[in-house]
Amino acid sequence: MTDQASKSSNELAEDRTDLATGRTVMAVDRSLMAWIRTALSMISFGFTIYKILDGLQQSGGPLVHDYSPRTIGLFLTGLGTASMVAGTIEYWQRIKMLREYHVIKTWRPTFIMALIMSVTGLFLFLSIITKLL
């Protein structure tokens, strides 16, 4: 291992650039994880509200509108899915920008989880529309 004092200024600059890129990639991953948490909360809350209100409606409980369980569930599930897709697109663009400067794997674990969440949110949204679940 070479000593910091014996490195040339170009070698030091490359080391620092590599470290900066690593920190930036980790920051982009953390941002996507925040999008995933937010989307998961909205999707699960929307689906839970839909199932609770739908069960209440089927048992003859009073609701303001007959379509309210479906509307609330669709709104929150759709909003969560849209935010997940938006976060995934933002992540993809940032990684693509960083790949111009350094070799970075595209298929990172956070990206794979975001894709899974997007597909799951879309499935739940469509299942509420068609009353599949």
Contacts in CASP RR format, 6 or more apart in sequence:
PFRMAT RR
TARGET T0000
AUTHOR 0000-0000-0000
METHOD contacts of the structure
MODEL  1
MTDQASKSSNELAEDRTDLATGRTVMAVDRSLMAWIRTALSMISFGFTIY
KILDGLQQSGGPLVHDYSPRTIGLFLTGLGTASMVAGTIEYWQRIKMLRE
YHVIKTWRPTFIMALIMSVTGLFLFLSIITKLL
2 11 0 8 1.000
4 12 0 8 1.000
7 15 0 8 1.000
17 101 0 8 1.000
17 102 0 8 1.000
18 102 0 8 1.000
21 98 0 8 1.000
21 101 0 8 1.000
21 102 0 8 1.000
21 104 0 8 1.000
24 98 0 8 1.000
25 95 0 8 1.000
25 98 0 8 1.000
25 104 0 8 1.000
28 91 0 8 1.000
28 94 0 8 1.000
28 95 0 8 1.000
28 98 0 8 1.000
29 108 0 8 1.000
29 110 0 8 1.000
31 87 0 8 1.000
31 90 0 8 1.000
31 91 0 8 1.000
31 94 0 8 1.000
32 87 0 8 1.000
32 88 0 8 1.000
32 90 0 8 1.000
32 91 0 8 1.000
32 110 0 8 1.000
32 111 0 8 1.000
32 114 0 8 1.000
33 110 0 8 1.000
35 83 0 8 1.000
35 84 0 8 1.000
35 86 0 8 1.000
35 87 0 8 1.000
35 88 0 8 1.000
35 90 0 8 1.000
35 91 0 8 1.000
35 114 0 8 1.000
36 84 0 8 1.000
36 110 0 8 1.000
36 113 0 8 1.000
36 114 0 8 1.000
36 117 0 8 1.000
38 80 0 8 1.000
38 83 0 8 1.000
39 80 0 8 1.000
39 81 0 8 1.000
39 83 0 8 1.000
39 84 0 8 1.000
39 117 0 8 1.000
39 121 0 8 1.000
40 117 0 8 1.000
42 76 0 8 1.000
42 77 0 8 1.000
42 78 0 8 1.000
42 79 0 8 1.000
42 80 0 8 1.000
42 83 0 8 1.000
43 76 0 8 1.000
43 77 0 8 1.000
43 78 0 8 1.000
43 80 0 8 1.000
43 81 0 8 1.000
43 84 0 8 1.000
43 117 0 8 1.000
43 120 0 8 1.000
43 121 0 8 1.000
43 124 0 8 1.000
45 76 0 8 1.000
46 72 0 8 1.000
46 73 0 8 1.000
46 75 0 8 1.000
46 76 0 8 1.000
46 77 0 8 1.000
47 73 0 8 1.000
47 76 0 8 1.000
47 77 0 8 1.000
47 124 0 8 1.000
47 128 0 8 1.000
49 69 0 8 1.000
49 72 0 8 1.000
49 73 0 8 1.000
49 76 0 8 1.000
50 69 0 8 1.000
50 70 0 8 1.000
50 72 0 8 1.000
50 73 0 8 1.000
50 74 0 8 1.000
50 77 0 8 1.000
50 128 0 8 1.000
51 133 0 8 1.000
52 69 0 8 1.000
53 63 0 8 1.000
53 68 0 8 1.000
53 69 0 8 1.000
53 72 0 8 1.000
54 69 0 8 1.000
54 70 0 8 1.000
55 69 0 8 1.000
56 63 0 8 1.000
56 69 0 8 1.000
57 63 0 8 1.000
57 66 0 8 1.000
57 69 0 8 1.000
63 69 0 8 1.000
65 71 0 8 1.000
70 128 0 8 1.000
73 128 0 8 1.000
74 125 0 8 1.000
74 128 0 8 1.000
74 129 0 8 1.000
77 121 0 8 1.000
77 124 0 8 1.000
77 125 0 8 1.000
77 128 0 8 1.000
78 121 0 8 1.000
78 125 0 8 1.000
80 121 0 8 1.000
81 118 0 8 1.000
81 121 0 8 1.000
81 122 0 8 1.000
81 124 0 8 1.000
81 125 0 8 1.000
84 114 0 8 1.000
84 117 0 8 1.000
84 118 0 8 1.000
84 121 0 8 1.000
85 118 0 8 1.000
87 114 0 8 1.000
88 111 0 8 1.000
88 114 0 8 1.000
88 115 0 8 1.000
88 118 0 8 1.000
91 110 0 8 1.000
91 111 0 8 1.000
91 114 0 8 1.000
92 111 0 8 1.000
95 104 0 8 1.000
95 106 0 8 1.000
95 108 0 8 1.000
95 111 0 8 1.000
98 104 0 8 1.000
99 106 0 8 1.000
124 133 0 8 1.000
126 132 0 8 1.000
127 133 0 8 1.000
END
